[in-house]
Amino acid sequence: MRRGFRFRLPRRLHDFVRQREGVGAVEFALIAPFALLLYFGWFEGTQAFQMVQKVDSTAETIGNLVARTRTMNDVAITNIFDISTAIMTPFPSDKLKMTITTVAVDADGKGVVDWSKSNTGAGLTPDQPHPVPEELFFDTKTYLIIADVAYDYDPLFGFAGWFDGITVKKSYTFRPRLSKEIVWEN
């Protein structure tokens, strides 16, 4: 009795197909790039999230410190800016832009810049109009302290420029706590 036709592979090809020793290396070579991308992406995302929290804390801190004073001068505002750069640690503070602006708001809700200072140069020009949201003005004259912070974030791993040029901005508005206004002293 004759058996059915059977295709036989040459011996070496048959041995090659049956080998299993290199499967782990091939699987690793296929999975490793995705695992590394996931790891570095997670690391970068965590860094960015931490930086956003620090920008938020910095804006709140500088506005709150100014709101708790009756007068302000160059030494005091420089000290506040210096303290706030420490909040951004471990991120470099040279990319941090902070501006404190006091705005006088009349009974009609029109705001005018009283004084403004920035850690990167001049602040806003005094006596210039400044927009005030409706929910922040009342029927009487009041003052507002506006703390603006911006940070230019450079990721550690650029991934071909995908995350270049990210600027995080945060703004807080406070009312003076100890007086009607914060007076600037030269």
Rosetta blueprint (number, residue, H / E / L):
1 M L
2 R L
3 R L
4 G L
5 F L
6 R L
7 F L
8 R L
9 L L
10 P L
11 R H
12 R H
13 L H
14 H H
15 D H
16 F H
17 V H
18 R H
19 Q L
20 R L
21 E L
22 G L
23 V H
24 G H
25 A H
26 V H
27 E H
28 F H
29 A H
30 L H
31 I H
32 A H
33 P H
34 F H
35 A H
36 L H
37 L H
38 L H
39 Y H
40 F H
41 G H
42 W H
43 F H
44 E H
45 G H
46 T H
47 Q H
48 A H
49 F H
50 Q H
51 M H
52 V H
53 Q H
54 K H
55 V H
56 D H
57 S H
58 T H
59 A H
60 E H
61 T H
62 I H
63 G H
64 N H
65 L H
66 V H
67 A H
68 R L
69 T L
70 R L
71 T E
72 M E
73 N L
74 D H
75 V H
76 A H
77 I H
78 T H
79 N H
80 I H
81 F H
82 D H
83 I H
84 S H
85 T H
86 A H
87 I H
88 M L
89 T L
90 P L
91 F L
92 P L
93 S H
94 D H
95 K H
96 L E
97 K E
98 M E
99 T E
100 I E
101 T E
102 T E
103 V E
104 A E
105 V E
106 D L
107 A L
108 D L
109 G L
110 K L
111 G E
112 V E
113 V E
114 D E
115 W E
116 S E
117 K E
118 S E
119 N L
120 T L
121 G E
122 A E
123 G L
124 L L
125 T L
126 P L
127 D L
128 Q L
129 P E
130 H E
131 P L
132 V L
133 P L
134 E H
135 E H
136 L H
137 F L
138 F L
139 D L
140 T L
141 K L
142 T E
143 Y E
144 L E
145 I E
146 I E
147 A E
148 D E
149 V E
150 A E
151 Y E
152 D E
153 Y E
154 D L
155 P L
156 L L
157 F L
158 G L
159 F L
160 A L
161 G L
162 W L
163 F L
164 D L
165 G L
166 I E
167 T E
168 V E
169 K E
170 K E
171 S E
172 Y E
173 T E
174 F E
175 R L
176 P L
177 R L
178 L L
179 S L
180 K L
181 E L
182 I L
183 V E
184 W E
185 E L
186 N L
